[in-house]
Amino acid sequence: MYKDSDIKKLQYGEPELNLGDGLKVMAWKSKTSFILRKRMKGKSTPLAITLGSLPDMNIEEAQAKASKFRALIREGINPKEYLEEEAEKKRLQNLADEANAVTLLQVLEAKENHAIATGIGSSENHLKNRRYAICSVYKDWLDLPFTHITSSMVSERFNEISSSQNGRKVEYAK
C-alpha cells in the first residue's frame, strides 16, 4: 500500500502508481494527479477522471472521491456529467439566492439611479412622486425580496386601493 510520502516522490516520466480498483496516481510536469479509470457498462473505452492533485488532495481523500464515483459508474451515471449537473444546479441556486436578496426598496433605488444616469424620468417631481407612491402603497413590501412579489399580490393591492371602500380612485391605484 502506498503512502502520501511515496506519491510526493513520484517524478514526471515515471510510470503511474496503481492504488487499486481503477485509482491511479500520475506525475505530470507541473503537478501530480489522482486519476480514476473505470469502464462504464456498455461503453468500449474506460472513463478517465481527474479527481484532484497534490498537495490539495491526499490518498484518503482521493480514495473517498473515487469510491463515490465508482458508485455512480455502477449506477450507469457518468461522473463528469454528474459534476457538470451539480455545478449547474449550484450556479442556478446562487442566482436564485442572489435574486431573492434584492428587495423592492433596492429595486426602487436602482430605478432612481438609472433615471438620474439616463436623464429619463429624473426630474425632482418624478423622483419624489415615484418614491412617495411606492413607499406609501407598498410600504409593507419594501423589505420583501423582489422575486417574492407575485402578479396576484399586485392585482390584489390594485383592487384594494381602487375600491370605493377606501375612498381612493383607480387613477391613484395605477
Secondary structure by P-SEA (a helix, b strand, c coil): cccaaaaaacccccccccccccbbbbbcccbbbbbbbbbcccccbbbbbbccccccccaaaaaaaaaaaaaaaaacccaaaaaaaaaaaaaaaaaaaaaaaccaaaaaaaaaaaaaaacccccaaaaaaaaaaaaaacccccccccccccaaaaaaaaaaaacccccccccccc
